[in-house]
Each structure stands twice: as C-alpha cells, then as structure tokens.
Amino acid sequence: MKQPMDLDTIRTRLDGTSHYTRNQQILDDIRLVFSNCIQYNEDDTEEYKCAVRLEKHFDKELRRVGMVDESSFPKVPKAKKRRT
C-alpha cells in the first residue's frame, strides 16, 4: 500500500498536534481510507461492501451540510486493480 491510512490515524491526528490545517486535508484522508479499502479487498467481502456504503453515506452527508466541492475529490475507481 503506497499511502496507508486508517480512521485511528485520522483520530490521532485530530486529537494530537495541529497536523490538519484545512478541512480538506481531513476529508482527503477519509477518502483515502475508503479508496484503500476498496482497492485492497475483494468486491464480495463485507469490508469492500461496507466501504462503498459508508463512502456513499459520507458523500451524501457532506452535500447535505454544504461541505463538498465535487471537483476537489478524486473519484473512486470503478474497476479495481488487484495487488499481485
């Protein structure tokens, strides 16, 4: 994994130092968690399915509260690359 990220790391960064200086940095790390989960799990696993559902819900909530700029978020690839 070239860019590992998990929710505990994000929480630690939020609780600790001033690692994040902009909201966009937090959102990018959260999206990286979804992307990694989708990329490194088979599409029939619960982890993969949960990541897809949670990302959809996350996007919906960001739009609801007006915190999303659609052009600033990378799209999750539809076709998954398998690690070898």
WOTA-V256690 format. One record per residue. NEAR is the number of other ideal C-beta (glycine too) atoms within 8 Angstrom. D_LAST is the distance of its C-alpha to the last C-alpha in Angstrom with 1 decimal. Layout:
# WOTA-V256690
near=(NEAR/NEAR)
d_last=(D_LAST/D_LAST)
This chain:
# WOTA-V256690
near=(5/2/6/5/9/7/7/6/9/13/8/8/11/9/5/6/4/4/7/9/4/6/7/7/10/11/11/9/12/11/12/10/13/13/11/12/12/14/9/7/10/5/7/5/8/5/8/13/10/9/13/9/8/9/12/8/8/10/9/8/8/10/8/6/6/5/6/8/5/5/4/5/10/5/4/9/9/3/4/7/6/4/4/2)
d_last=(11.6/13.8/16.8/17.1/20.2/21.9/25.4/26.9/26.2/27.8/30.7/31.2/31.3/33.8/35.9/35.9/36.5/36.8/33.1/33.3/36.1/35.4/34.5/31.9/29.9/29.8/28.9/26.0/24.6/25.1/23.3/20.4/20.2/20.2/17.6/15.1/16.0/15.5/12.1/10.6/12.6/13.0/16.0/18.2/18.1/21.1/19.3/18.0/21.5/23.3/21.5/22.5/26.0/26.6/25.6/28.0/30.7/30.1/30.5/33.6/35.1/34.6/36.3/39.0/39.9/39.6/36.9/34.5/34.3/32.0/31.4/30.2/27.2/23.9/23.0/20.1/17.9/18.7/15.6/12.5/9.3/6.3/3.8/0.0)
